[in-house]
Amino acid sequence: MSLSEGKLKHLKALSNAQGVIAAAAMDQRGSLQKSIAAAKGVSANDVTEEMMSEFKIAVTRILTPHATAILLDPEFGLPASKARSSNAGLLLAYEKSGYDNTQPGRLPDLLPNVSVKRIGDWGGDAVKILIYYTPFDDPGVNEIKHAFVERIGAECEYYQIPFFLEFIGYDPKGGDEKGLEFAKLKPQIVKKSMEEFSKPEYNVDVLKVEVPINANFVEGSSVYKGQKAQSMSEAMDLFRECADVAKKPFIYLSAGVSNDQFTESLRMAAEAGTDFSGVLCGRATWKEGIPVYAKQGIKALEDWLSVEGIKNINAVNDALKPAKPWFAKLGLKIQ
């Protein structure tokens, strides 16, 4: 599979010498505002743009020496992009935070004052898009999402910037996505989504995917909570099945779970022999620093990140040792 010189150069900037992507994620917007506000006991409107930027700068400055890249947003994260370590590449989000809740289907939208060209002008090495997606939603809803992704893929092709597509599964019937029933359905959602967005018409370069299981519901996992969705051997098979349908390099996202749950999921992925090429890991690394910042301020957050944040990111990095180069999935040899 061929890759343009521009995309190749940027993908190298986002990965280590082995072709593994060990990226931190700090593009949370609405959810971060709400979390800081809740920890402070104020309304989300009281969490200012300056506070958001300050939090992102601290996370970026302290954690990027231990990462190959950082994912930020253009709304609050551009100052933080300048605080990153020189070894770290930059991904920038293109989508609005959240989704359109005025109609069913969790439809995505783009930031109105951002384009792929502008992301390149701001020093971005990749464009990241998040969509909420399930193959089990109404076909008309999914057609809208397919066309949405096709347009962005074409824009990235034109500007030779890698396109990282993140898809988060959900229950169109409104069930609990952290519960047992969704844990049983999740493997098929992940598998069919990876299969869909591997198709060439989307021009996606890296799939940013959820692990296909919820480790809390895998019997025998270190974070098992007592209700079984899969056995350990079934979970191993599901990891392999999803990896096999992916025709593009894929990396795992932490999806807001704890550091223990995410590192256990990565351990399982490695044991299953999947050819994942790294991670884009956000809240599992820094979310416990939110109440520290909210109650004690920026210096306390920096102190916490310098100990616990670095410990968390290094735990993820240790779990990445079995990851495979992104270029191997494409059949490329990179010097």
C-alpha positions as CSV (number, residue, x, y, z in Angstrom):
1,M,0.0,0.0,0.0
2,S,1.4,3.4,-1.0
3,L,1.6,6.4,1.2
4,S,2.4,10.0,0.1
5,E,5.7,11.6,1.1
6,G,3.8,14.2,3.1
7,K,1.8,11.7,5.1
8,L,4.9,9.5,5.6
9,K,6.9,12.4,7.0
10,H,4.1,13.3,9.5
11,L,3.5,9.8,10.6
12,K,7.2,9.4,11.4
13,A,6.9,12.6,13.5
14,L,4.1,11.0,15.5
15,S,5.8,7.7,16.3
16,N,9.1,6.4,17.7
17,A,11.9,4.9,15.8
18,Q,10.2,1.5,16.0
19,G,7.0,2.9,14.3
20,V,5.0,2.8,17.5
21,I,2.7,5.7,18.4
22,A,2.7,6.4,22.1
23,A,0.5,9.6,22.1
24,A,-1.1,11.5,24.9
25,A,-4.5,13.0,24.5
26,M,-5.6,16.3,25.9
27,D,-8.3,17.5,23.5
28,Q,-11.2,17.2,25.9
29,R,-13.3,20.3,26.0
30,G,-16.9,20.1,27.3
31,S,-16.2,17.1,29.5
32,L,-13.1,18.7,31.0
33,Q,-14.9,21.9,31.8
34,K,-17.7,19.9,33.5
35,S,-15.2,17.8,35.5
36,I,-13.3,20.8,36.7
37,A,-16.5,22.6,37.6
38,A,-17.9,19.6,39.5
39,A,-14.6,19.3,41.5
40,K,-14.7,23.0,42.3
41,G,-18.4,23.0,43.1
42,V,-19.2,25.7,40.5
43,S,-21.0,25.8,37.2
44,A,-19.2,24.9,33.9
45,N,-19.5,28.5,32.8
46,D,-17.3,29.5,35.7
47,V,-14.4,27.4,34.3
48,T,-12.7,30.0,32.1
49,E,-10.8,29.7,28.8
50,E,-7.7,30.6,30.8
51,M,-8.2,27.8,33.2
52,M,-8.7,25.3,30.4
53,S,-5.6,26.5,28.6
54,E,-3.6,26.4,31.9
55,F,-4.6,22.8,32.6
56,K,-3.7,21.7,29.0
57,I,-0.3,23.5,29.1
58,A,0.6,21.7,32.4
59,V,-0.4,18.3,31.1
60,T,1.4,18.9,27.7
61,R,4.6,20.3,29.2
62,I,5.0,17.6,31.8
63,L,3.9,14.5,29.9
64,T,5.1,15.0,26.4
65,P,8.8,14.1,27.2
66,H,7.3,10.6,27.8
67,A,5.1,10.5,24.7
68,T,5.7,10.4,20.9
69,A,2.9,12.9,20.3
70,I,0.1,14.9,21.9
71,L,-3.5,15.4,20.7
72,L,-4.9,18.8,21.4
73,D,-7.9,20.9,20.3
74,P,-7.7,24.3,18.5
75,E,-10.2,25.9,20.9
76,F,-8.2,25.8,24.1
77,G,-5.1,23.8,23.1
78,L,-3.0,25.9,20.7
79,P,-1.0,27.6,23.5
80,A,-0.3,24.1,24.9
81,S,1.0,22.9,21.5
82,K,3.9,25.4,21.9
83,A,4.7,23.9,25.4
84,R,5.2,20.4,24.1
85,S,8.5,18.6,24.2
86,S,10.6,18.8,20.9
87,N,10.3,15.0,20.5
88,A,6.5,15.0,20.4
89,G,4.4,15.3,17.2
90,L,1.1,17.1,17.2
91,L,-2.4,15.9,16.4
92,L,-5.2,18.5,16.3
93,A,-9.0,17.8,16.6
94,Y,-11.2,19.0,13.8
95,E,-14.6,18.1,15.2
96,K,-16.8,20.0,17.6
97,S,-16.9,18.6,21.1
98,G,-19.8,16.2,21.7
99,Y,-22.5,15.7,19.1
100,D,-25.8,17.1,17.8
101,N,-28.4,16.2,20.5
102,T,-31.3,17.9,18.8
103,Q,-31.9,14.8,16.7
104,P,-31.2,11.0,17.0
105,G,-28.1,9.4,15.7
106,R,-25.4,11.4,17.6
107,L,-24.4,13.3,14.4
108,P,-21.0,14.9,14.3
109,D,-20.1,18.5,13.3
110,L,-16.8,20.3,12.5
111,L,-15.4,23.4,14.2
112,P,-16.5,26.2,11.9
113,N,-13.3,28.2,12.0
114,V,-11.0,25.2,11.4
115,S,-9.9,23.4,8.2
116,V,-7.3,20.8,7.4
117,K,-5.1,23.5,5.8
118,R,-5.3,25.5,9.1
119,I,-4.4,22.5,11.1
120,G,-1.3,22.2,9.0
121,D,-0.6,25.9,9.3
122,W,-0.7,25.5,13.2
123,G,2.0,22.8,13.0
124,G,-0.3,19.8,13.1
125,D,1.1,16.5,12.0
126,A,-2.3,14.8,11.8
127,V,-6.0,15.6,11.8
128,K,-8.1,13.7,14.4
129,I,-11.9,13.2,14.0
130,L,-14.1,11.6,16.6
131,I,-17.5,10.2,15.6
132,Y,-20.0,8.2,17.5
133,Y,-20.7,5.1,15.4
134,T,-22.5,1.8,15.6
135,P,-23.3,-0.5,12.7
136,F,-26.6,-1.2,14.5
137,D,-28.0,2.4,14.1
138,D,-30.5,3.5,11.4
139,P,-28.8,3.1,7.9
140,G,-29.8,6.6,7.0
141,V,-27.9,7.9,10.1
142,N,-24.8,5.9,9.1
143,E,-24.9,7.1,5.5
144,I,-24.6,10.7,6.8
145,K,-21.6,9.6,8.9
146,H,-20.0,7.7,6.0
147,A,-20.2,10.8,3.7
148,F,-18.9,13.0,6.5
149,V,-15.8,10.8,6.9
150,E,-15.3,10.6,3.1
151,R,-15.2,14.5,2.8
152,I,-12.6,14.8,5.6
153,G,-10.5,12.0,4.1
154,A,-10.4,13.8,0.7
155,E,-9.4,17.0,2.4
156,C,-6.5,15.2,4.2
157,E,-5.4,13.6,1.0
158,Y,-5.2,17.0,-0.7
159,Y,-3.0,18.5,2.0
160,Q,-1.1,15.3,2.6
161,I,-1.8,15.2,6.3
162,P,-2.5,11.9,8.1
163,F,-6.2,11.3,9.0
164,F,-6.7,9.6,12.4
165,L,-10.4,8.5,12.8
166,E,-11.7,7.7,16.3
167,F,-15.0,5.9,16.5
168,I,-16.9,5.4,19.8
169,G,-19.6,2.8,20.0
170,Y,-23.0,3.4,21.6
171,D,-26.4,1.9,22.1
172,P,-28.9,3.6,19.8
173,K,-31.6,2.3,22.2
174,G,-30.1,4.4,25.0
175,G,-28.8,1.5,27.1
176,D,-25.9,1.8,29.7
177,E,-22.7,1.8,27.7
178,K,-20.7,0.9,30.9
179,G,-23.0,-2.0,31.7
180,L,-23.0,-5.8,31.2
181,E,-25.4,-5.9,28.2
182,F,-23.4,-3.4,26.2
183,A,-20.2,-5.3,27.1
184,K,-21.7,-8.3,25.3
185,L,-22.5,-6.2,22.2
186,K,-19.3,-4.1,22.1
187,P,-17.1,-6.6,20.3
188,Q,-19.3,-6.7,17.2
189,I,-19.6,-2.9,17.2
190,V,-15.8,-2.5,17.3
191,K,-15.2,-5.2,14.7
192,K,-17.8,-4.0,12.2
193,S,-16.6,-0.3,12.6
194,M,-13.0,-1.3,12.1
195,E,-14.0,-3.2,9.0
196,E,-16.1,-0.3,7.6
197,F,-13.5,2.5,8.0
198,S,-10.6,0.4,6.6
199,K,-12.3,0.8,3.2
200,P,-10.2,2.9,0.8
201,E,-12.9,5.4,0.0
202,Y,-12.5,7.0,3.5
203,N,-8.7,7.6,3.1
204,V,-8.2,7.0,6.8
205,D,-4.6,6.5,7.7
206,V,-4.8,5.3,11.3
207,L,-7.9,3.9,13.1
208,K,-8.2,5.0,16.7
209,V,-10.2,2.3,18.2
210,E,-11.7,1.1,21.5
211,V,-10.5,-2.2,22.8
212,P,-13.2,-4.7,21.8
213,I,-14.0,-5.8,25.3
214,N,-14.8,-4.2,28.7
215,A,-12.1,-5.7,30.9
216,N,-14.4,-5.2,34.0
217,F,-16.6,-7.9,32.5
218,V,-13.9,-10.4,31.3
219,E,-13.7,-13.3,33.7
220,G,-10.1,-13.7,34.8
221,S,-9.0,-10.2,34.1
222,S,-7.2,-8.3,36.9
223,V,-10.1,-5.7,37.0
224,Y,-13.0,-8.3,36.8
225,K,-16.0,-7.1,38.8
226,G,-17.9,-10.4,39.0
227,Q,-20.3,-10.1,36.1
228,K,-19.2,-12.1,33.0
229,A,-19.6,-10.9,29.4
230,Q,-16.7,-13.0,28.1
231,S,-14.2,-15.6,29.3
232,M,-10.5,-14.7,28.9
233,S,-10.2,-17.1,26.0
234,E,-13.2,-15.5,24.3
235,A,-11.8,-12.1,24.8
236,M,-8.5,-13.2,23.3
237,D,-10.4,-14.4,20.2
238,L,-12.3,-11.1,19.9
239,F,-9.0,-9.1,20.0
240,R,-7.7,-11.2,17.2
241,E,-10.9,-11.0,15.1
242,C,-10.9,-7.2,15.3
243,A,-7.2,-6.9,14.4
244,D,-7.7,-9.3,11.4
245,V,-10.4,-7.1,9.8
246,A,-8.4,-3.9,10.1
247,K,-6.7,-3.1,6.8
248,K,-5.2,0.1,8.2
249,P,-2.8,0.6,11.2
250,F,-4.8,0.9,14.4
251,I,-4.1,2.3,17.9
252,Y,-6.1,1.9,21.1
253,L,-7.8,4.7,22.9
254,S,-8.4,4.7,26.7
255,A,-12.0,5.9,26.5
256,G,-11.9,7.4,29.9
257,V,-11.3,4.2,31.9
258,S,-8.8,4.0,34.8
259,N,-5.1,3.5,34.2
260,D,-5.4,-0.1,35.7
261,Q,-8.2,-1.0,33.4
262,F,-6.5,0.4,30.3
263,T,-3.1,-1.2,31.0
264,E,-4.9,-4.6,31.6
265,S,-6.7,-4.2,28.3
266,L,-3.3,-3.5,26.6
267,R,-1.8,-6.6,28.3
268,M,-4.7,-8.7,26.9
269,A,-4.2,-7.2,23.4
270,A,-0.5,-8.1,23.5
271,E,-1.2,-11.6,24.8
272,A,-3.7,-12.1,22.0
273,G,-0.9,-11.3,19.5
274,T,-2.7,-8.3,17.9
275,D,-0.8,-6.0,15.6
276,F,-1.8,-2.8,17.3
277,S,0.6,0.1,16.7
278,G,0.3,2.1,19.9
279,V,-2.2,4.2,21.8
280,L,-3.7,7.6,22.1
281,C,-4.3,7.8,25.8
282,G,-5.9,10.7,27.7
283,R,-7.9,10.5,30.8
284,A,-6.3,7.2,32.0
285,T,-3.1,9.3,32.5
286,W,-4.3,12.6,33.9
287,K,-7.9,12.6,35.0
288,E,-7.1,12.0,38.7
289,G,-5.3,15.4,38.5
290,I,-8.6,17.2,37.9
291,P,-9.7,17.5,41.6
292,V,-6.1,18.4,42.5
293,Y,-6.2,21.3,40.1
294,A,-9.8,22.3,41.0
295,K,-9.1,22.4,44.8
296,Q,-5.4,23.4,45.0
297,G,-4.5,25.2,41.8
298,I,-1.9,24.9,39.0
299,K,1.2,24.3,41.2
300,A,-0.4,21.3,42.9
301,L,-1.5,19.9,39.5
302,E,2.1,20.3,38.2
303,D,3.4,18.5,41.3
304,W,0.8,15.7,40.9
305,L,1.6,15.3,37.1
306,S,5.3,15.2,37.8
307,V,4.8,12.1,40.0
308,E,1.5,10.3,39.4
309,G,1.0,11.5,35.8
310,I,4.4,10.4,34.7
311,K,3.9,7.1,36.6
312,N,0.6,6.6,34.7
313,I,2.1,7.3,31.3
314,N,5.1,5.1,31.9
315,A,2.7,2.2,32.9
316,V,1.0,2.7,29.5
317,N,4.4,2.9,27.8
318,D,5.5,-0.4,29.4
319,A,2.3,-2.0,28.1
320,L,3.3,-0.9,24.6
321,K,6.4,-3.0,24.3
322,P,4.7,-5.7,22.2
323,A,3.1,-3.1,19.8
324,K,3.9,-3.5,16.1
325,P,5.1,-0.7,13.7
326,W,2.3,1.1,11.9
327,F,4.1,0.7,8.6
328,A,4.1,-3.1,8.9
329,K,0.3,-3.1,8.6
330,L,0.7,-1.3,5.3
331,G,3.4,-3.7,4.1
332,L,6.0,-0.9,4.0
333,K,9.6,-1.0,4.9
334,I,10.8,2.2,6.6
335,Q,14.5,3.1,7.1
